[in-house]
């Protein structure tokens, strides 16, 4: 199963995803998918450095399926977060 890493931007609180170029982006389709434990550890280390630099908070891995090479979240929670809309 593939995974991506998500977090919240420290300055705005917005939901962000780690992109292949190491930046944090709002669009889940631009997130870097990880296919194995070694890749998961690598993106978790990138996220840990971003936390230490006060760029993001609360990073974690999200299970996704790939559709046309783009990650699509599996859980309802992550589907809601990916839409950047309130749940009220």
Secondary structure, 3 states (H helix, E strand, C coil): CEEEEEEEECCCCCEEEEECCCCEECCHHHECCECCHHHHHHHHHHHHHHHHCCCEEEEEEEEEEEECCEEEECCHHHHHHHHCCCCC
